[in-house]
Structures are given as structure tokens and as C-alpha cells.
Amino acid sequence: QVQLVESGGGLVQAGGSLRLSCAASGRTFSNYCMGWFRQAPGKEREFVGRTSWSGGGTYYADSVKGRFTISRDNAKNTVYLQMNSLKPEDTGVYYCAAGRFCTSNVGSYDYWGQGTQVTVSS
């Protein structure tokens, strides 16, 4: 059974910071790309950023570049999303996902977490 469990969401004021965690279990993810996505009410799920477990490049959506940072702890099978300078438009449910193909497309990811709510107040 493959499981991804996100944590760390919450309510924060604009300009604040949050760190999300995604703990993976049930499979060796050394060959998987790990992605972060978010979904605001009434909108489609959108790409936030991605990174490979094996040390490949880390990429971000333009909307978060310079503010969000993805890191990983391979020993703990955990990926993090550090979010700084948060804006109200960053509000949404944040999901981590694992897939064999490292793209920005939702359909490329095979496994998804349950999501964690991030709310940024103005």
C-alpha cells in the first residue's frame, strides 16, 4: 500500500510562512518524482513545484518562484514545501504526489496525498 501523508497546513496572515511536509511510505521512492500541487475553490488543480528523489532538478511554477522551496529528507522519505511571503492567492488545498515521470502535469503522478488546507488572510 502506497501512502502519502501531508501535514503542516493552517491559517496564516499575508506575508507569513508555513512549511508543509509529505511523508511517503509503502514503497521505495528513490526513482520517483515528487510534486506539489494546489487547488483553490472552483479552480483546477495546479502545479506548484517538483523535485526528484535522486537529486535531479527542482522546478517551480512562476507564481511561487522565489517564495517557495522544496527540500527532501531521503532518510525519512519526506518532502517539504517551505512557503514564505504568502499571499491570499496562495490559499487552497495543497497536495503532494509521486510519479515516475517528472512533469508539471497532474496526470503524470500516480500517487496522491489527502491534501492539507492552507489559508492566507489579507
Backbone as CSV, one residue per row, in Angstrom:
resi,resn,N_x,N_y,N_z,CA_x,CA_y,CA_z,C_x,C_y,C_z
1,GLN,0.840,-1.190,0.000,0.000,0.000,0.000,0.883,1.251,0.000
2,VAL,0.693,2.075,-1.005,1.448,3.322,-1.097,0.678,4.424,-0.389
3,GLN,1.355,5.147,0.451,0.699,6.240,1.165,1.553,7.506,1.151
4,LEU,0.883,8.627,0.927,1.488,9.945,1.065,0.637,10.717,2.053
5,VAL,1.257,11.253,3.060,0.514,11.972,4.090,1.100,13.368,4.248
6,GLU,0.258,14.369,3.950,0.690,15.760,4.104,0.333,16.266,5.493
7,SER,1.093,17.233,5.937,0.787,17.912,7.188,1.400,19.307,7.141
8,GLY,0.963,20.148,8.081,1.571,21.465,8.201,0.736,22.624,7.702
9,GLY,-0.425,22.341,7.151,-1.273,23.432,6.690,-1.859,24.222,7.852
10,GLY,-2.518,25.311,7.520,-3.132,26.120,8.555,-3.514,27.494,8.050
11,LEU,-3.827,28.362,8.980,-4.216,29.739,8.683,-3.048,30.659,9.009
12,VAL,-2.718,31.531,8.075,-1.598,32.441,8.267,-1.940,33.778,7.627
13,GLN,-1.380,34.831,8.157,-1.601,36.153,7.570,-0.696,36.340,6.352
14,ALA,-1.126,37.203,5.478,-0.315,37.526,4.303,1.072,37.981,4.746
15,GLY,2.083,37.489,4.048,3.461,37.781,4.405,4.094,36.746,5.311
16,GLY,3.271,35.873,5.859,3.765,34.849,6.760,4.314,33.634,6.037
17,SER,4.663,32.626,6.836,5.289,31.416,6.308,4.629,30.166,6.875
18,LEU,4.704,29.107,6.106,4.289,27.776,6.538,5.241,26.766,5.917
19,ARG,5.398,25.640,6.583,6.145,24.530,5.991,5.258,23.295,5.967
20,LEU,5.045,22.785,4.775,4.280,21.563,4.599,5.235,20.372,4.519
21,SER,4.764,19.242,5.023,5.526,18.002,4.946,4.721,16.958,4.209
22,CYS,5.433,16.077,3.537,4.795,14.956,2.845,5.603,13.711,3.169
23,ALA,5.034,12.840,3.974,5.711,11.612,4.364,5.235,10.472,3.468
24,ALA,6.186,9.770,2.862,5.884,8.676,1.949,6.190,7.343,2.614
25,SER,5.346,6.360,2.359,5.578,5.034,2.919,5.033,3.977,1.974
26,GLY,5.504,2.760,2.158,4.961,1.641,1.413,5.722,1.282,0.147
27,ARG,6.663,2.105,-0.240,7.405,1.823,-1.467,8.687,2.648,-1.454
28,THR,9.697,2.157,-2.118,10.929,2.919,-2.249,10.744,3.979,-3.325
29,PHE,10.888,5.219,-2.942,10.598,6.316,-3.861,11.856,6.885,-4.506
30,SER,12.926,6.117,-4.491,14.177,6.668,-4.993,14.115,7.007,-6.472
31,ASN,13.221,6.354,-7.209,13.124,6.637,-8.633,11.932,7.515,-8.991
32,TYR,11.263,8.064,-8.002,10.059,8.823,-8.243,10.316,10.321,-8.174
33,CYS,9.555,11.029,-8.981,9.478,12.466,-8.872,8.403,12.807,-7.834
34,MET,8.683,13.792,-7.001,7.713,14.233,-6.011,7.243,15.628,-6.389
35,GLY,5.952,15.764,-6.490,5.400,17.054,-6.879,4.491,17.622,-5.813
36,TRP,4.362,18.934,-5.833,3.390,19.640,-5.007,2.418,20.354,-5.935
37,PHE,1.137,20.217,-5.608,0.070,20.854,-6.357,-0.857,21.551,-5.373
38,ARG,-1.687,22.421,-5.888,-2.684,23.059,-5.031,-3.959,23.266,-5.822
39,GLN,-5.045,23.373,-5.064,-6.347,23.570,-5.685,-7.157,24.551,-4.863
40,ALA,-7.511,25.652,-5.495,-8.359,26.655,-4.859,-9.820,26.330,-5.166
41,PRO,-10.733,26.797,-4.339,-12.163,26.520,-4.583,-12.587,26.971,-5.973
42,GLY,-13.238,26.068,-6.688,-13.744,26.389,-8.012,-12.710,26.413,-9.111
43,LYS,-11.491,26.037,-8.786,-10.421,26.053,-9.789,-9.830,24.668,-9.966
44,GLU,-9.111,24.501,-11.054,-8.448,23.235,-11.294,-7.188,23.113,-10.441
45,ARG,-6.799,21.874,-10.238,-5.560,21.631,-9.510,-4.386,22.135,-10.352
46,GLU,-3.470,22.846,-9.699,-2.360,23.427,-10.446,-1.018,23.048,-9.840
47,PHE,-0.034,23.032,-10.704,1.328,22.691,-10.331,1.951,23.790,-9.478
48,VAL,2.664,23.360,-8.444,3.396,24.302,-7.590,4.896,24.110,-7.762
49,GLY,5.341,22.861,-7.654,6.761,22.571,-7.808,6.998,21.078,-7.795
50,ARG,8.227,20.676,-8.148,8.548,19.254,-8.177,10.031,19.049,-7.966
51,THR,10.372,17.858,-7.496,11.769,17.504,-7.307,11.915,16.002,-7.419
52,SER,13.085,15.572,-7.830,13.371,14.147,-7.911,14.047,13.699,-6.622
53,TRP,13.755,12.488,-6.200,14.438,11.937,-5.035,15.930,11.765,-5.282
54,SER,16.298,11.546,-6.547,17.677,11.167,-6.840,18.612,12.355,-7.007
55,GLY,18.112,13.553,-6.796,18.992,14.716,-6.873,18.906,15.482,-8.161
56,GLY,17.875,15.189,-8.931,17.661,15.948,-10.149,17.159,17.347,-9.851
57,GLY,16.847,18.075,-10.863,16.472,19.466,-10.707,15.161,19.664,-9.965
58,THR,15.051,20.806,-9.342,13.824,21.211,-8.671,13.257,22.387,-9.447
59,TYR,11.973,22.325,-9.728,11.343,23.338,-10.568,10.085,23.864,-9.888
60,TYR,9.776,25.112,-10.183,8.648,25.773,-9.545,7.776,26.480,-10.576
61,ALA,6.510,26.607,-10.232,5.631,27.448,-11.030,6.081,28.903,-10.885
62,ASP,5.879,29.678,-11.917,6.297,31.086,-11.882,5.648,31.837,-10.725
63,SER,4.433,31.447,-10.382,3.687,32.164,-9.355,4.294,32.014,-7.959
64,VAL,5.135,30.990,-7.764,5.716,30.763,-6.435,7.234,30.869,-6.425
65,LYS,7.822,31.019,-7.592,9.272,31.059,-7.694,9.834,32.191,-6.848
66,GLY,10.855,31.872,-6.074,11.469,32.864,-5.191,10.828,32.943,-3.819
67,ARG,9.661,32.332,-3.677,8.966,32.353,-2.374,8.852,30.955,-1.762
68,PHE,8.711,29.948,-2.590,8.547,28.574,-2.120,9.825,27.784,-2.400
69,THR,10.130,26.852,-1.490,11.303,25.998,-1.656,10.945,24.559,-1.311
70,ILE,11.301,23.651,-2.204,11.100,22.222,-1.957,12.422,21.622,-1.497
71,SER,12.347,20.825,-0.454,13.511,20.085,0.014,13.071,18.678,0.376
72,ARG,14.029,17.815,0.620,13.681,16.440,0.927,14.658,15.857,1.935
73,ASP,14.175,14.889,2.674,14.982,14.104,3.594,14.815,12.657,3.173
74,ASN,15.768,12.146,2.421,15.627,10.786,1.893,15.591,9.744,2.982
75,ALA,16.301,9.982,4.057,16.323,9.006,5.152,14.942,8.865,5.787
76,LYS,14.181,9.946,5.735,12.841,9.914,6.327,11.749,9.747,5.281
77,ASN,12.151,9.621,4.013,11.159,9.526,2.937,10.153,10.670,3.020
78,THR,10.661,11.849,3.253,9.802,13.012,3.452,10.248,14.160,2.553
79,VAL,9.268,14.821,1.968,9.499,16.006,1.152,8.818,17.188,1.825
80,TYR,9.452,18.343,1.745,8.931,19.529,2.402,8.657,20.633,1.376
81,LEU,7.701,21.465,1.706,7.432,22.665,0.912,7.451,23.852,1.873
82,GLN,8.525,24.615,1.821,8.630,25.817,2.627,8.018,26.971,1.849
83,MET,7.040,27.625,2.452,6.305,28.691,1.779,6.508,29.986,2.554
84,ASN,7.138,30.945,1.927,7.395,32.248,2.537,6.652,33.334,1.771
85,SER,6.536,34.483,2.397,5.876,35.639,1.767,4.528,35.248,1.175
86,LEU,3.750,34.553,1.969,2.475,34.028,1.474,1.511,35.147,1.117
87,LYS,0.716,34.870,0.095,-0.279,35.816,-0.402,-1.660,35.183,-0.318
88,PRO,-2.715,35.991,-0.265,-4.068,35.411,-0.240,-4.331,34.475,-1.420
89,GLU,-3.748,34.751,-2.559,-3.965,33.891,-3.725,-3.252,32.549,-3.610
90,ASP,-2.459,32.347,-2.574,-1.858,31.036,-2.319,-2.811,30.112,-1.572
91,THR,-3.954,30.608,-1.190,-4.942,29.810,-0.463,-5.429,28.644,-1.301
92,GLY,-5.536,27.479,-0.658,-6.036,26.295,-1.347,-5.669,25.046,-0.581
93,VAL,-6.084,23.925,-1.124,-5.669,22.629,-0.586,-4.396,22.218,-1.316
94,TYR,-3.388,21.907,-0.547,-2.097,21.535,-1.109,-1.934,20.020,-1.054
95,TYR,-1.507,19.464,-2.179,-1.337,18.027,-2.312,0.098,17.697,-2.690
96,CYS,0.622,16.630,-2.127,1.863,16.086,-2.672,1.516,14.854,-3.503
97,ALA,2.382,14.556,-4.444,2.135,13.462,-5.361,3.454,12.832,-5.774
98,ALA,3.392,11.557,-6.141,4.579,10.835,-6.588,4.306,10.223,-7.951
99,GLY,5.277,10.325,-8.829,5.121,9.765,-10.162,6.453,9.412,-10.773
100,ARG,6.421,8.546,-11.785,7.655,8.105,-12.427,8.184,9.143,-13.416
101,PHE,7.287,10.000,-13.899,7.701,10.991,-14.886,7.644,12.378,-14.261
102,CYS,8.756,13.053,-14.335,8.876,14.338,-13.662,8.381,15.447,-14.574
103,THR,7.092,15.732,-14.480,6.499,16.799,-15.275,5.677,17.703,-14.371
104,SER,5.071,18.685,-14.986,4.205,19.596,-14.246,2.735,19.230,-14.400
105,ASN,2.476,18.095,-15.019,1.100,17.701,-15.318,0.517,16.794,-14.246
106,VAL,-0.693,17.098,-13.846,-1.380,16.301,-12.834,-1.423,14.831,-13.235
107,GLY,-1.671,14.554,-14.502,-1.836,13.192,-14.976,-0.581,12.342,-14.931
108,SER,0.574,12.941,-14.708,1.830,12.197,-14.668,2.083,11.546,-13.316
109,TYR,1.279,11.862,-12.333,1.523,11.400,-10.970,0.556,10.276,-10.606
110,ASP,1.125,9.229,-10.015,0.371,8.007,-9.736,-0.216,7.978,-8.333
111,TYR,0.438,8.626,-7.413,0.019,8.545,-6.012,-0.164,9.957,-5.464
112,TRP,-1.222,10.112,-4.666,-1.575,11.423,-4.127,-1.855,11.333,-2.641
113,GLY,-1.498,12.390,-1.943,-1.886,12.501,-0.548,-3.309,13.019,-0.429
114,GLN,-3.763,13.152,0.803,-5.145,13.571,1.053,-5.317,15.083,0.988
115,GLY,-4.209,15.804,1.014,-4.261,17.258,0.942,-4.275,17.903,2.316
116,THR,-3.763,19.110,2.366,-3.781,19.899,3.595,-4.159,21.331,3.236
117,GLN,-5.048,21.913,4.030,-5.586,23.237,3.724,-4.621,24.326,4.156
118,VAL,-4.390,25.245,3.246,-3.616,26.456,3.539,-4.519,27.651,3.276
119,THR,-4.674,28.493,4.270,-5.492,29.688,4.127,-4.654,30.902,4.497
120,VAL,-4.572,31.843,3.574,-3.798,33.061,3.792,-4.763,34.232,3.860
121,SER,-4.800,34.885,4.991,-5.715,36.016,5.167,-5.019,37.323,4.806
122,SER,-5.815,38.256,4.315,-5.245,39.548,3.902,-5.239,40.550,5.035
